[in-house]
Amino acid sequence: MSQEPTNATTTPDAPAPFRRPVQFLAFGFGSGLSPRAPGTAGTLMAVPLYWLMADLSLPVYSAVVLAAALLGIWICGAASRELGVHDHPGIVWDEFVGLWITLWALPPDWTSVVAGFLVFRVYDIAKPWPVNLLDRRVGGGLGIMIDDILAGMMACATLHLALWLMPA
């Protein structure tokens, strides 16, 4: 019986994310195991965690997101090395952080969360310049995280601009 090689599209060791805590976190508590659109599933999983953080003061929220981003570099890098695949589609911790950056300093209401989710997914999927440049040129855990961090920053700026332009 032959076994397919492990790559970004085949995952013969699908239960692996539950064998080690770093994999469990990298795979977004299992949301990255979604057979379709794992990045979108990971972003959806980040929403309830956002609601837990939404009432934090802006400095505390910022510190938590910064810590999650820095920890994410290690988490995503370690998970990627263990799987032997750079930026495995199931690694979605970067989507968590990207959404939390998107929602930075926005009103904690459903309108902001839905708009943030949609705008972040557009930037994350489309990967406009310079997101696409960083996605191609930066490796390791930083490479996995940086495109979502920048997509989150662009989405955040887009939403803040939209709020600023909206009549009161």
ABEGO torsion letter per residue (X at the ends): XBBBBBBAABBAAAAAAAABAAAAAAAGGGAAABABGAAAAAAAAAAAAAAAAAABBAAAAAAAAAAAAAAAAAAAAAAAAAAGBBGBAABAAAAAAAAAAAABGBBBBAAAAAAAAAAAAAAAAAGBOAAAAAAAABBEAAAAAAAAAAAAAAAAAAAAAAAAABBX
